[in-house]
Amino acid sequence: MREISGDPYVDLLLRAILNEIYLDPPLPLPFLRRKWRRAGFDVAKLRATGQDWPSVAHSMIGRARMENLRFCVETALDDGVPGDLIETGVWRGGACILMRGILRARAVTDRTVWVADSFAGLPPPDAAAYPADAGDLHHTMADLAVPLEEVQRNFALYGLLDDQVRFLKGWFRDTLPGAPIGQLAVLRLDGDMYESTTDALRALYHKVAPGGFVIVDDYHVVPGCKAAVHDHLATLPAAAQPEIREIDGTGVYWRLPAV
């Protein structure tokens, strides 16, 4: 990846979103306790790699994936790739806050950050329609359900809640197909499950502009997510198959070829 801008505002914004300044402890979840023991309770290390669920910070994706998002957005802007920015599955909103902050730092006023989420957690698996989701437990994780009003407050805390931020509340199958989105310069997927991932890809992938970026957060850790990506890519012609690039052992990204 090319060097990122080093804009001091964006640097500080990123650190604040991840709460690298005070390093709040992770949420007390049983599966995370096992990680803490293996990592020697090194919260800074876990936060850097996105391996904890912070109790206070506004994102759980960690520095590597946050820096990747910054790279994709800044590169798209530098190269004049047209379109808006979206994340599907936002938790507390941190990644979208970073995207809006980059637009603010660049004085970009003609692009929208779309914030798509149920704001009520994930749906129960529909194993009949999506066998890859059989046994998925994301819907049981109450900490994934962050209300819309809380996410909006988080944007406001940074002074970034304005008319360049638009919220799409509901299941992706209901909100994304009819969303008034023209082109996208960056599409970031963080829906975890096969159903959520495939719903976003079906509705939005064709809107990614040439030279735009697609990021998949849980590609390596949720088998259904990876399966949804490859099932969708299999519908595309050979010339449109992307070069999938690693981020941090959890997420991946690729760039569509420029025309």
Secondary structure, DSSP 8 states (H G I E B T S, - for coil): -------HHHHHHHHHHHTTTT---B---HHHHHHHHHHTT-HHHHHHTT-S-BSS-S--SHHHHHHHHHHHHHHHHHTT--SEEEEE--TTSHHHHHHHHHHHHTT--S--EEEEE-SS------TTT-GGGTT--GGG-GGG---HHHHHHHHHHTT--STTEEEEES-HHHHSTT-----EEEEEE---SHHHHHHHHHHHGGGEEEEEEEEETTTTT-HHHHHHHHHHHTTS-GGG----EESSSS-EEEE----
